[in-house]
Amino acid sequence: MEDRFNLVDEPWIPVADAGRVSLRQVFTNPAYRALGGNPVQKIALMKLLLAIAQAACTPKDEAEWRSLGAEGLAQKCMEYLEQQHARFFLYGGNPFLQMPAISKAALQTYGAVLPEVSTGNTTVLSQVQIERGLSDADKALLLVVLMGFALGGKKTDNSVVLTPNYQGKSNDKGKPATGKPGPAVAHMGLLHNFLMGENLWHSLWLNLMTEQQITRSNRYPEGCGTAPWESMPKGEACSVAQRLKQSLMGRLVPLSRFCLLAENGLHYSQGLSHPGYKEGVTDPSTAIDYSGKEPKALWVNSEKRPWRDLTALLSIFQEQKSQGFQCLQVSSGLARATLVCPVFAVWSGGLRVSSNAGEQYASGSDDYVESQVWLQSSMLGEFWFAQLQTEMTALDDLAKMLYGCVMAWFKEQLVDGSKFAAQATHTFWQLCERDFQTLVDQCDQGEAHKKQRYSLRLRFAGYVHQAYDSLCPRDTARQLDAWARCRPNLSKYLKQEN
């Protein structure tokens, strides 16, 4: 088969404000601000670009990382791509991240592996869910996403096994098993987190890990490892596959699916079966709490925007440091970011999914979520973090008070108000989101910041009453009486600090 559509030269990567660009453009144009696409595509592409960066230049320590710089990293990546140019053809004898040996697996339509597309007997609710043909650029993007974010289910043809005597794709009865979810999504959809700089080059530089950081993490016995496109595994459990599963490269580009693109679909089977967070191995961008008896992961919650978990991610600033949720990508980059960037951001996102009888899908309230919060390096520290924690705790208390007040109003009307109370708190958090960045900026010391925080408290209190009034009418005398007695009392929240 003829080699064609090289990912180094062809535009296929969505970039904010720029459209589709090639890998060459990514590493030669410093003007690109951030990646585009949906949150899952952003995560998968970020991990791919980081894998290229780690393969091109993994610094030994922080001193070497700092001397490299964002511009130096981009130059190293471009030199690497020129050397490895032949390995980035989407079609040909050695197609990028694909397994020609899996051609015996059943052919799936592209829509069948896209969570937002309705196939089979699934109801179509909008035009977005209609299956359409994909361009080569779309197929390349889908392939990268499937490596880590493939949903579990019966769409994988696990009757095709490439490693002799491998039992990982069979059930207890010896029949082909249901496909496992990709390690980047896991059971319900893991939340992923990255540090963001002023442009894409700086973002990659901030998230680039050193050999020292990889060793100290105690997560990857094989260290950084070899990029999978340089040495693709021959099967599910060959020596190359085993090394990938124990290296950082194996988490950046997990190869959880063995795929081969075809004109009308793709041959699709389960690939490498990576250990999960309960086995102590995770993606560096996920947040896990190992302080309890059972490890806990920070999951995507479509009813709770990721910015509300910012204090959990930044616990490194806590005066009495408890282990809590630890995200390697954030914790290893915070110190360096505060030294080299006046302003940087924490980006969080992912996809919430449901599962039933081994089949994963996105339906009901499941959705993509993402948020980005900018931080000023000059104010970061224990005081700032403690103040932010205080304000977030106060907001949580307001949401709980609002829920109870709405429930009380409906109880006065002899009606179950649980759904309405949940809707009120959801509305409240939506209103708060527009002012959260301002709150983060005003958590520093000083009288001016103190006054601004009080102004924000007045605004947040207004949001409580706005949400309460929208769900608890006062049109009749009975309603008005209940409205007055159940209305949230925010005097304690609004009491100014001494």
C-alpha positions in Angstrom: 0.0 0.0 0.0 1.3 3.5 -0.9 2.4 5.7 1.9 0.2 8.8 2.1 -1.2 11.4 4.4 1.7 12.1 6.6 0.7 13.7 10.0 3.9 15.8 10.0 2.9 17.6 6.8 -0.9 17.4 6.5 -3.3 19.6 8.6 -5.3 17.5 11.0 -4.8 18.9 14.5 -7.6 21.4 15.6 -6.1 24.6 17.1 -8.0 27.4 18.7 -8.5 30.4 16.3 -6.5 28.7 13.6 -8.4 25.6 12.4 -6.5 22.5 11.4 -2.8 22.4 11.4 0.0 19.9 10.9 2.6 18.7 13.4 5.2 20.7 11.5 3.1 23.9 12.0 2.6 23.1 15.7 6.3 23.1 16.3 7.3 25.9 13.9 4.6 28.5 14.7 4.7 30.0 18.2 1.5 31.9 17.7 -0.8 29.0 18.4 -2.6 29.7 21.7 -4.2 26.3 22.6 -5.6 23.1 21.1 -9.1 23.0 19.8 -11.8 20.3 19.6 -13.8 18.8 22.4 -12.2 18.1 25.8 -11.4 14.5 25.1 -9.7 15.5 21.8 -7.7 18.2 23.6 -6.5 15.6 26.2 -5.6 13.0 23.6 -3.7 15.5 21.4 -2.0 17.0 24.4 -0.7 13.6 25.5 0.4 12.8 21.9 2.3 16.1 21.6 3.9 15.4 25.1 4.9 11.9 23.9 6.6 13.5 20.9 8.3 16.0 23.2 9.4 13.3 25.7 10.8 11.2 22.8 12.6 14.2 21.3 14.1 15.5 24.5 13.6 14.3 28.1 15.6 16.6 30.4 17.6 14.9 33.2 16.6 17.4 35.9 15.0 20.9 36.4 18.2 22.7 35.6 18.3 21.0 32.2 14.6 21.6 31.7 14.9 25.3 32.4 17.9 25.8 30.1 15.9 24.0 27.3 13.1 26.5 27.3 9.9 26.4 25.2 11.6 27.5 22.0 14.4 25.0 22.5 11.8 22.2 23.0 9.9 23.1 19.9 13.2 23.0 17.9 14.1 19.6 19.3 10.6 18.2 18.5 10.9 19.5 14.9 14.3 17.8 14.5 12.8 14.6 15.9 9.9 14.7 13.5 12.2 15.1 10.5 14.1 12.1 11.6 11.0 10.0 12.2 9.0 11.4 9.3 8.5 8.0 7.6 6.8 6.6 10.8 3.9 9.2 10.7 2.1 8.1 7.5 -1.6 7.4 8.3 -1.7 4.8 5.4 1.0 2.6 4.0 3.1 -0.4 5.0 3.6 0.8 8.5 0.5 3.0 9.3 0.8 5.3 12.3 -0.4 3.6 15.6 -2.1 0.8 13.6 -1.8 -2.9 13.6 -2.0 -4.4 10.0 -2.2 -7.9 11.7 -5.6 -7.0 13.1 -7.2 -6.9 9.7 -9.0 -10.2 10.5 -11.1 -8.4 13.1 -14.6 -7.3 12.2 -15.1 -4.0 10.5 -16.9 -1.3 12.6 -18.3 1.9 11.3 -16.6 5.1 12.5 -19.8 6.2 14.1 -19.9 3.1 16.3 -16.7 4.3 18.2 -17.8 7.9 18.5 -19.6 8.5 21.8 -21.6 11.4 20.5 -23.0 9.5 17.4 -26.2 7.5 17.5 -25.9 4.1 15.8 -28.0 0.9 15.8 -31.4 1.4 17.5 -30.2 4.5 19.5 -32.6 7.4 19.2 -31.3 10.4 17.3 -32.2 13.6 19.1 -30.2 16.2 17.1 -28.2 16.5 13.9 -25.0 16.3 15.9 -25.7 12.6 16.6 -26.1 11.6 12.9 -23.3 9.5 11.5 -21.3 11.2 8.7 -18.3 10.4 6.6 -14.9 11.3 8.0 -12.0 12.9 6.2 -8.5 11.6 6.6 -7.8 14.4 9.1 -10.9 13.3 11.1 -9.7 9.6 11.0 -6.3 10.6 12.3 -7.8 12.5 15.2 -10.2 9.6 16.0 -7.3 7.2 16.0 -5.3 9.2 18.5 -8.4 9.5 20.7 -9.2 5.8 20.6 -5.7 4.9 21.9 -6.7 6.0 25.5 -10.4 7.0 25.4 -12.0 4.0 23.8 -15.3 3.1 25.5 -15.7 -0.5 26.8 -18.3 -2.8 25.2 -19.0 -5.4 22.6 -17.9 -3.4 19.6 -14.4 -4.7 19.9 -13.8 -8.0 18.1 -11.8 -9.9 20.7 -11.9 -13.2 18.8 -8.7 -12.0 17.1 -5.7 -12.5 19.4 -2.2 -11.7 18.2 -0.2 -13.1 21.1 -0.3 -16.9 21.3 -2.1 -18.3 24.4 -3.0 -14.8 25.6 -6.2 -15.0 27.8 -6.8 -11.4 28.4 -9.4 -11.1 25.7 -11.4 -14.1 26.8 -14.0 -14.5 29.6 -14.2 -17.4 32.1 -15.9 -19.6 29.5 -13.1 -19.1 27.0 -15.2 -17.0 24.7 -14.3 -13.5 23.4 -14.8 -11.0 26.3 -16.3 -7.6 26.3 -13.8 -4.9 25.5 -12.3 -3.0 28.5 -12.5 0.8 28.6 -9.4 2.7 27.8 -7.2 3.7 30.7 -7.8 7.4 30.2 -11.6 7.0 30.7 -11.7 4.0 33.1 -15.1 3.3 34.8 -16.9 6.6 34.8 -14.6 9.0 33.0 -11.4 10.2 34.7 -10.8 13.9 35.1 -7.5 15.1 33.4 -5.5 18.1 34.3 -2.7 20.1 32.7 -0.9 23.3 33.2 -1.3 25.9 30.5 1.1 28.7 29.5 0.8 31.7 27.3 0.9 29.6 24.1 1.0 25.9 23.1 4.8 25.8 23.2 4.9 27.0 26.8 2.1 24.5 27.7 4.1 21.6 26.4 7.2 22.9 28.1 5.5 23.3 31.5 4.1 19.7 31.3 7.3 18.1 30.0 8.6 15.7 32.7 12.3 15.2 33.6 14.0 11.8 34.2 14.3 12.8 37.8 10.5 13.4 38.1 9.6 10.2 36.4 11.9 8.2 38.7 10.6 9.9 41.8 7.0 9.2 40.9 7.5 5.4 41.4 4.8 4.8 38.8 6.8 3.8 35.7 9.4 1.0 36.2 10.6 1.4 32.6 11.1 5.1 32.9 10.1 7.3 30.0 10.2 4.4 27.6 10.2 4.3 23.8 7.5 5.9 21.7 5.1 3.3 20.3 5.5 4.5 16.7 9.2 3.8 16.9 8.6 0.2 18.0 5.0 -1.1 17.7 4.1 -4.2 19.7 3.5 -7.5 17.8 0.7 -8.5 20.1 -1.2 -7.9 23.3 1.5 -9.3 25.6 4.8 -9.3 23.7 8.0 -7.9 25.2 7.4 -4.5 23.6 3.8 -4.4 25.0 5.0 -5.3 28.5 7.6 -2.5 28.4 5.0 0.0 27.2 2.6 -0.9 30.0 5.3 0.0 32.5 6.6 3.2 31.0 5.4 6.9 30.8 5.0 6.5 27.0 2.5 3.7 27.6 0.3 6.1 29.5 0.7 9.1 27.1 -0.2 6.8 24.1 -1.7 3.7 25.7 -2.5 1.6 22.6 -5.6 0.3 24.4 -7.1 -0.5 21.0 -5.6 -2.4 18.0 -7.0 -0.6 14.9 -6.6 -0.6 11.2 -8.3 2.1 9.2 -10.3 1.1 6.1 -12.4 3.1 3.6 -15.8 2.5 5.3 -14.7 1.8 8.9 -12.0 0.3 11.0 -10.9 -3.1 12.1 -11.2 -2.8 15.9 -10.1 -5.0 18.7 -8.8 -4.6 22.3 -5.2 -3.8 22.5 -2.9 -3.4 25.5 -4.6 -4.0 28.9 -3.0 -1.4 31.2 -3.2 -1.6 35.0 -5.6 0.9 36.7 -5.2 3.4 39.5 -6.1 0.7 42.0 -2.9 -1.1 41.0 -0.9 2.1 41.6 -0.5 3.0 37.9 -2.2 6.1 36.4 -1.9 8.7 33.7 0.2 11.6 35.0 -2.8 13.9 34.2 -5.3 12.2 36.5 -5.8 12.9 40.2 -5.8 10.0 42.7 -6.1 9.9 46.5 -4.1 7.0 48.0 -4.4 8.2 51.6 -7.4 5.9 52.5 -7.8 2.1 52.5 -9.1 2.2 48.9 -7.6 4.6 46.2 -10.1 7.2 45.0 -10.0 8.9 41.6 -11.2 12.3 40.7 -14.0 11.6 38.2 -15.7 13.8 35.7 -19.0 15.1 37.0 -21.3 16.8 34.4 -23.3 18.3 37.3 -20.1 19.7 38.9 -17.8 21.8 36.8 -14.1 21.0 37.2 -13.2 24.5 38.6 -14.9 23.5 41.8 -12.1 20.9 42.3 -9.3 23.4 42.0 -8.5 23.4 45.8 -8.2 19.6 45.7 -5.6 19.8 42.9 -3.6 22.6 44.5 -3.3 21.0 48.0 0.5 21.3 47.6 0.0 24.9 48.9 -1.7 23.6 52.1 0.1 24.5 55.3 -0.4 21.1 56.9 0.0 19.0 53.8 -2.2 15.9 53.7 -1.8 13.5 50.8 -5.3 14.0 49.3 -5.7 14.0 45.6 -2.4 14.0 43.8 -2.0 14.8 40.1 1.6 14.2 38.9 1.2 16.6 36.0 0.1 19.5 38.2 2.2 18.8 41.3 5.4 18.4 39.3 4.8 21.5 37.3 3.5 24.0 39.8 6.9 24.9 41.3 8.5 25.4 37.9 5.5 27.4 36.6 5.6 29.9 39.5 9.3 30.5 38.7 9.1 30.9 34.9 5.6 32.2 34.2 4.0 35.3 35.7 0.6 33.9 34.8 -0.4 30.3 34.0 -3.6 28.2 34.1 -4.8 24.9 35.3 -7.0 23.2 32.7 -9.2 20.3 33.7 -11.6 18.3 31.5 -12.9 14.9 30.4 -16.0 12.9 29.5 -18.6 11.5 31.9 -19.9 8.0 30.8 -22.3 5.4 32.1 -22.1 1.7 31.9 -24.6 -1.2 31.9 -23.7 -4.9 31.5 -20.2 -4.0 30.4 -21.3 -1.6 27.7 -20.1 2.0 28.1 -22.0 4.9 26.6 -22.7 8.6 27.0 -26.4 9.3 27.6 -28.7 11.2 29.9 -26.8 13.8 31.8 -23.4 12.4 30.6 -21.4 15.1 28.8 -18.0 16.6 28.1 -16.8 19.1 30.7 -13.8 21.5 30.9 -12.7 24.6 32.7 -9.6 26.7 32.9 -8.5 28.9 35.8 -5.6 31.4 35.5 -3.2 31.8 38.4 -0.9 34.7 39.2 2.5 33.3 40.4 3.2 36.3 42.6 0.3 35.6 44.9 0.4 31.8 45.1 1.2 30.5 48.6 -0.3 29.3 51.9 -2.3 32.4 52.6 -3.8 32.6 49.1 -4.6 28.9 49.2 -6.2 29.1 52.7 -8.3 32.1 51.6 -9.4 30.3 48.5 -10.4 27.3 50.6 -12.4 29.5 52.9 -14.3 31.1 50.1 -15.0 27.7 48.4 -16.2 26.2 51.7 -18.5 29.2 52.1 -19.9 28.7 48.6 -20.5 25.1 49.3 -22.4 26.1 52.5 -24.5 28.5 50.5 -25.4 25.8 48.0 -26.5 23.5 50.8 -28.5 26.2 52.5 -30.2 27.0 49.1 -31.1 23.3 48.7 -32.6 23.1 52.2 -34.6 26.3 51.7 -36.1 25.2 48.4 -37.0 21.9 49.9 -38.6 23.7 52.8 -40.7 25.9 50.5 -42.0 22.9 48.6 -42.7 21.0 51.8 -45.0 23.9 52.8 -46.8 23.3 49.5 -47.1 19.6 50.3 -45.0 18.7 47.2 -41.7 16.8 46.8 -39.1 19.4 46.0 -36.0 17.3 45.6 -35.7 17.9 41.8 -36.4 21.6 42.1 -33.8 21.9 45.0 -31.2 20.2 42.8 -32.1 22.5 39.9 -31.7 25.6 42.2 -28.2 24.6 43.3 -27.2 23.8 39.8 -28.4 27.3 38.7 -26.5 28.8 41.6 -23.2 27.2 40.6 -23.7 28.2 37.0 -24.1 31.8 38.1 -21.0 31.6 40.3 -18.8 30.3 37.6 -18.8 33.6 35.7 -17.1 35.2 38.8 -14.8 32.4 39.9 -11.8 33.7 38.1 -12.2 37.1 39.8 -12.5 35.3 43.2 -9.2 33.5 42.5 -7.5 36.8 41.7 -8.8 38.4 44.9 -7.6 35.8 47.5 -4.3 37.6 48.2 -3.5 39.7 51.3 -4.3 43.4 51.4 -7.2 45.7 52.2 -8.1 46.2 48.5 -8.4 42.4 47.9 -10.5 42.1 51.1 -12.9 44.7 49.9 -13.2 43.0 46.5 -13.9 39.7 48.2 -16.7 41.2 50.2 -18.2 42.7 47.0 -18.0 39.2 45.5 -19.8 37.8 48.5 -22.6 40.3 47.9 -22.8 39.1 44.4 -22.8 35.4 45.3 -25.5 36.1 47.9 -27.6 37.7 45.2 -27.2 34.5 43.1 -28.6 32.5 46.0 -31.7 34.7 46.1 -32.0 34.7 42.3 -32.0 30.9 42.2 -34.4 30.7 45.2 -36.8 33.2 43.6 -36.8 31.4 40.2 -37.9 28.1 41.8 -40.1 29.4 44.7 -42.8 31.7 43.4 -44.8 34.0 45.6 -47.9 34.6 43.6 -50.5 33.5 46.2 -50.8 34.4 49.9 -49.8 30.8 50.8 -46.8 30.9 48.5 -45.8 34.3 49.8 -46.0 33.2 53.4 -43.8 30.1 52.7 -41.4 32.2 50.6 -40.8 34.7 53.4 -40.3 32.0 56.1 -38.1 29.8 54.0 -36.0 32.5 52.3 -32.2 32.0 52.8 -30.8 34.1 55.6 -27.3 35.1 54.5 -26.3 37.5 57.3 -23.6 35.2 58.6 -22.1 34.8 55.2 -22.1 38.6 54.6 -20.6 39.5 57.9 -17.4 41.3 57.2 -14.0 40.1 58.4 -12.5 41.9 61.4 
